[in-house]
């Protein structure tokens, strides 16, 4: 796999107690409103057994596009959006095997 191959990114966030609705809104708002060059698709999920756990599975054109997006997000207000979270979003950059 080269650095130019598509990658899948798993994003996991956990809301602070009592902030579940705000965290859900923040995740959906961030996906819907910001420009994401290189983003092929994004699907968001909520855990049916944990009302404060949310996930997004994104497919990016390549790992560089994802890293550029994260740098832009950190420079443009991501810290404000994560105030309703227990911790910084957890991300895993994945590639297919086999």
C-alpha positions as CSV (number, residue, x, y, z in Angstrom):
1,X,0.0,0.0,0.0
2,X,1.4,3.4,-0.9
3,X,0.8,6.7,0.8
4,X,-1.4,7.7,-2.1
5,X,-3.9,4.8,-1.6
6,X,-7.3,5.5,0.0
7,X,-7.5,5.1,3.8
8,X,-10.4,4.5,6.2
9,X,-10.5,6.6,9.4
10,X,-12.4,5.5,12.5
11,X,-13.2,8.5,14.8
12,X,-14.5,7.8,18.3
13,X,-15.9,10.4,20.7
14,X,-17.4,10.2,24.1
15,X,-19.6,13.0,25.5
16,X,-19.3,14.3,29.0
17,X,-22.3,13.2,31.2
18,X,-25.3,15.4,30.4
19,X,-23.6,16.6,27.1
20,X,-24.7,13.8,24.9
21,X,-27.1,15.8,22.7
22,X,-24.5,18.6,22.3
23,X,-21.8,16.1,21.3
24,X,-24.0,14.5,18.8
25,X,-24.9,17.8,17.3
26,X,-21.3,18.9,17.2
27,X,-20.2,15.8,15.4
28,X,-22.9,16.1,12.8
29,X,-22.4,19.8,12.4
30,X,-18.6,19.4,11.9
31,X,-19.2,16.8,9.2
32,X,-21.9,18.8,7.4
33,X,-20.4,22.3,7.4
34,X,-16.6,22.2,6.9
35,X,-14.8,21.7,3.6
36,X,-12.9,18.5,3.5
37,X,-10.8,18.2,0.4
38,X,-10.0,14.5,-0.2
39,X,-12.9,13.2,1.8
40,X,-14.7,10.5,-0.2
41,X,-17.4,9.5,2.3
42,X,-18.4,9.8,6.0
43,X,-20.9,7.8,7.9
44,X,-21.8,8.6,11.6
45,X,-23.0,6.2,14.2
46,X,-24.2,6.3,17.8
47,X,-23.7,3.4,20.2
48,X,-27.1,1.9,21.1
49,X,-25.8,0.8,24.5
50,X,-24.0,4.0,25.4
51,X,-25.8,7.2,24.6
52,X,-22.7,9.3,24.9
53,X,-20.5,7.3,22.4
54,X,-20.4,8.4,18.8
55,X,-18.3,7.1,15.8
56,X,-17.6,8.2,12.3
57,X,-16.2,6.1,9.6
58,X,-14.6,8.1,6.9
59,X,-12.9,7.2,3.6
60,X,-10.2,9.6,2.4
61,X,-8.4,9.8,-0.9
62,X,-5.1,9.3,1.0
63,X,-3.5,9.7,4.4
64,X,-2.1,13.1,3.5
65,X,-5.6,14.5,2.9
66,X,-6.7,13.2,6.3
67,X,-3.7,14.7,8.1
68,X,-4.2,18.1,6.2
69,X,-7.8,18.1,7.4
70,X,-6.8,17.4,11.0
71,X,-4.2,20.2,10.9
72,X,-6.8,22.6,9.6
73,X,-9.4,21.5,12.2
74,X,-6.9,22.0,15.0
75,X,-6.1,25.5,13.8
76,X,-9.8,26.5,13.2
77,X,-11.8,25.8,16.3
78,X,-11.8,22.1,17.0
79,X,-10.8,22.8,20.6
80,X,-14.0,24.7,21.1
81,X,-16.1,21.8,19.6
82,X,-14.5,19.2,21.9
83,X,-15.5,21.0,25.1
84,X,-18.5,18.7,25.4
85,X,-16.3,15.6,25.2
86,X,-14.7,13.6,28.0
87,X,-11.4,13.5,26.1
88,X,-9.9,14.4,22.7
89,X,-11.4,12.4,19.8
90,X,-9.7,9.1,19.3
91,X,-8.8,8.3,15.7
92,X,-7.4,5.3,13.9
93,X,-6.2,5.4,10.3
94,X,-6.9,2.0,8.8
95,X,-5.9,0.2,5.6
96,X,-7.3,-2.9,4.2
97,X,-5.4,-6.2,4.6
98,X,-5.2,-9.1,2.3
